[in-house]
Amino acid sequence: MPRRVNPLKEKREGQIKEAALKLFSQKGFHNTTVTEISEAAGLGKGTIYWYWKSKEELAFSLVEDMLSAFLRLLEEAVGWEGAFREKFDRLLDEVTALYRVEKEHCRLLWKFRADRHYIFDQEYVSKVTSYYLRMRKAIADLVEQGMEEGALRREDPGKLALAMLGAAEGLELEWLENEEHFDIGEGLKLVFGAMLDGLGARPGSQGEGAAGKGVG
């Protein structure tokens, strides 16, 4: 059955999340109170507890919104039609667009990651970890497709996924710190273009298939 939409509920959730994102980014998690969030959202303090049981859960919901958006995009990319390089170029374009939409969420996540064990209990830390594991799996699956197609030489797709995710995160951080001088889209295309060119299949390796398959 289709999900039932409650416009008022979604509007209030959006108001609260917008206020919390702004305050957490400006003041930090520990220096922001639920009262301040409710006042910034124009709602009563009790309203927040209708949606989240704690400030910690509200903060995690912001992180989860961003992580789920990136995960959904990566998992969808695995099923796109077309040649590997075309799919990867499209993925870079869509990742760039998502970064720009989720910029403040990205900034907040970096702050949370720096001291996540002091902000989130183990339940939430485990959930964040599970998102990253699934993202790495999706990237590894996409890379495996490129190897099967012969567009990439045979390497360990799991290790390549880690390297690619790390490269993207490094570019993301540089962009957040130096936005006036560094464009995330240009950086992604430059770095990943060079990476994929360097990983191109060697002569005679086309169609190796499963012969030298790495571990994802």
Contacts in CASP RR format, 6 or more apart in sequence:
PFRMAT RR
TARGET T0000
AUTHOR 0000-0000-0000
METHOD contacts of the structure
MODEL  1
MPRRVNPLKEKREGQIKEAALKLFSQKGFHNTTVTEISEAAGLGKGTIYW
YWKSKEELAFSLVEDMLSAFLRLLEEAVGWEGAFREKFDRLLDEVTALYR
VEKEHCRLLWKFRADRHYIFDQEYVSKVTSYYLRMRKAIADLVEQGMEEG
ALRREDPGKLALAMLGAAEGLELEWLENEEHFDIGEGLKLVFGAMLDGLG
ARPGSQGEGAAGKGVG
12 41 0 8 1.000
12 43 0 8 1.000
12 47 0 8 1.000
12 51 0 8 1.000
13 51 0 8 1.000
15 41 0 8 1.000
15 42 0 8 1.000
15 43 0 8 1.000
16 37 0 8 1.000
16 38 0 8 1.000
16 41 0 8 1.000
16 43 0 8 1.000
16 47 0 8 1.000
16 48 0 8 1.000
16 51 0 8 1.000
16 58 0 8 1.000
17 58 0 8 1.000
17 61 0 8 1.000
17 62 0 8 1.000
17 65 0 8 1.000
18 41 0 8 1.000
19 37 0 8 1.000
19 38 0 8 1.000
19 40 0 8 1.000
19 41 0 8 1.000
19 42 0 8 1.000
20 32 0 8 1.000
20 37 0 8 1.000
20 41 0 8 1.000
20 58 0 8 1.000
20 59 0 8 1.000
20 62 0 8 1.000
21 62 0 8 1.000
21 104 0 8 1.000
21 105 0 8 1.000
21 108 0 8 1.000
22 40 0 8 1.000
22 104 0 8 1.000
23 32 0 8 1.000
23 36 0 8 1.000
23 37 0 8 1.000
23 40 0 8 1.000
24 32 0 8 1.000
24 59 0 8 1.000
24 62 0 8 1.000
24 108 0 8 1.000
24 111 0 8 1.000
25 104 0 8 1.000
25 107 0 8 1.000
25 108 0 8 1.000
25 111 0 8 1.000
27 36 0 8 1.000
28 111 0 8 1.000
29 55 0 8 1.000
29 59 0 8 1.000
29 111 0 8 1.000
29 112 0 8 1.000
29 119 0 8 1.000
30 119 0 8 1.000
32 55 0 8 1.000
33 55 0 8 1.000
34 45 0 8 1.000
34 48 0 8 1.000
34 55 0 8 1.000
35 45 0 8 1.000
37 48 0 8 1.000
37 55 0 8 1.000
37 58 0 8 1.000
38 44 0 8 1.000
38 45 0 8 1.000
38 46 0 8 1.000
38 47 0 8 1.000
38 48 0 8 1.000
41 47 0 8 1.000
41 48 0 8 1.000
48 58 0 8 1.000
51 58 0 8 1.000
52 58 0 8 1.000
52 61 0 8 1.000
56 119 0 8 1.000
56 120 0 8 1.000
56 121 0 8 1.000
56 124 0 8 1.000
59 112 0 8 1.000
59 119 0 8 1.000
59 120 0 8 1.000
60 120 0 8 1.000
60 124 0 8 1.000
60 127 0 8 1.000
62 105 0 8 1.000
62 108 0 8 1.000
63 105 0 8 1.000
63 108 0 8 1.000
63 109 0 8 1.000
63 112 0 8 1.000
63 128 0 8 1.000
64 127 0 8 1.000
64 131 0 8 1.000
65 105 0 8 1.000
66 102 0 8 1.000
66 105 0 8 1.000
66 106 0 8 1.000
66 109 0 8 1.000
67 109 0 8 1.000
67 128 0 8 1.000
67 131 0 8 1.000
67 132 0 8 1.000
67 135 0 8 1.000
68 131 0 8 1.000
69 98 0 8 1.000
69 102 0 8 1.000
70 95 0 8 1.000
70 98 0 8 1.000
70 102 0 8 1.000
70 135 0 8 1.000
71 131 0 8 1.000
71 134 0 8 1.000
71 135 0 8 1.000
71 138 0 8 1.000
73 91 0 8 1.000
73 94 0 8 1.000
73 95 0 8 1.000
73 98 0 8 1.000
74 91 0 8 1.000
74 135 0 8 1.000
74 138 0 8 1.000
74 139 0 8 1.000
74 142 0 8 1.000
75 134 0 8 1.000
75 138 0 8 1.000
77 87 0 8 1.000
77 90 0 8 1.000
77 91 0 8 1.000
77 94 0 8 1.000
77 138 0 8 1.000
77 142 0 8 1.000
78 138 0 8 1.000
78 141 0 8 1.000
78 142 0 8 1.000
78 145 0 8 1.000
80 87 0 8 1.000
80 90 0 8 1.000
83 149 0 8 1.000
83 151 0 8 1.000
84 142 0 8 1.000
84 145 0 8 1.000
84 146 0 8 1.000
84 149 0 8 1.000
84 150 0 8 1.000
84 151 0 8 1.000
84 152 0 8 1.000
85 151 0 8 1.000
85 196 0 8 1.000
87 142 0 8 1.000
87 145 0 8 1.000
88 142 0 8 1.000
88 192 0 8 1.000
88 196 0 8 1.000
91 142 0 8 1.000
92 185 0 8 1.000
92 188 0 8 1.000
92 189 0 8 1.000
92 192 0 8 1.000
95 168 0 8 1.000
95 188 0 8 1.000
96 184 0 8 1.000
96 185 0 8 1.000
96 188 0 8 1.000
99 106 0 8 1.000
99 172 0 8 1.000
99 175 0 8 1.000
99 184 0 8 1.000
99 185 0 8 1.000
100 184 0 8 1.000
103 176 0 8 1.000
106 172 0 8 1.000
106 176 0 8 1.000
107 176 0 8 1.000
110 173 0 8 1.000
110 176 0 8 1.000
112 119 0 8 1.000
112 120 0 8 1.000
116 124 0 8 1.000
116 125 0 8 1.000
116 128 0 8 1.000
117 125 0 8 1.000
120 128 0 8 1.000
132 165 0 8 1.000
135 165 0 8 1.000
136 158 0 8 1.000
136 161 0 8 1.000
136 162 0 8 1.000
136 165 0 8 1.000
137 161 0 8 1.000
137 216 0 8 1.000
139 160 0 8 1.000
139 161 0 8 1.000
139 164 0 8 1.000
139 165 0 8 1.000
140 157 0 8 1.000
140 158 0 8 1.000
140 160 0 8 1.000
140 161 0 8 1.000
140 216 0 8 1.000
141 157 0 8 1.000
143 152 0 8 1.000
143 157 0 8 1.000
143 158 0 8 1.000
143 160 0 8 1.000
143 161 0 8 1.000
143 164 0 8 1.000
144 157 0 8 1.000
144 216 0 8 1.000
146 152 0 8 1.000
147 153 0 8 1.000
147 154 0 8 1.000
147 155 0 8 1.000
147 157 0 8 1.000
147 208 0 8 1.000
147 209 0 8 1.000
147 213 0 8 1.000
148 207 0 8 1.000
148 209 0 8 1.000
149 207 0 8 1.000
150 201 0 8 1.000
150 205 0 8 1.000
150 206 0 8 1.000
150 207 0 8 1.000
150 208 0 8 1.000
150 209 0 8 1.000
151 200 0 8 1.000
151 201 0 8 1.000
152 196 0 8 1.000
152 199 0 8 1.000
152 200 0 8 1.000
152 201 0 8 1.000
153 199 0 8 1.000
153 200 0 8 1.000
153 201 0 8 1.000
153 202 0 8 1.000
153 205 0 8 1.000
154 205 0 8 1.000
154 208 0 8 1.000
154 209 0 8 1.000
154 211 0 8 1.000
154 212 0 8 1.000
154 213 0 8 1.000
154 214 0 8 1.000
155 199 0 8 1.000
155 214 0 8 1.000
156 214 0 8 1.000
156 215 0 8 1.000
156 216 0 8 1.000
157 214 0 8 1.000
157 215 0 8 1.000
157 216 0 8 1.000
158 214 0 8 1.000
158 215 0 8 1.000
158 216 0 8 1.000
160 199 0 8 1.000
161 216 0 8 1.000
163 195 0 8 1.000
164 192 0 8 1.000
164 195 0 8 1.000
167 191 0 8 1.000
167 192 0 8 1.000
167 195 0 8 1.000
168 188 0 8 1.000
171 184 0 8 1.000
171 187 0 8 1.000
171 188 0 8 1.000
171 191 0 8 1.000
172 184 0 8 1.000
174 182 0 8 1.000
175 182 0 8 1.000
175 183 0 8 1.000
175 184 0 8 1.000
END
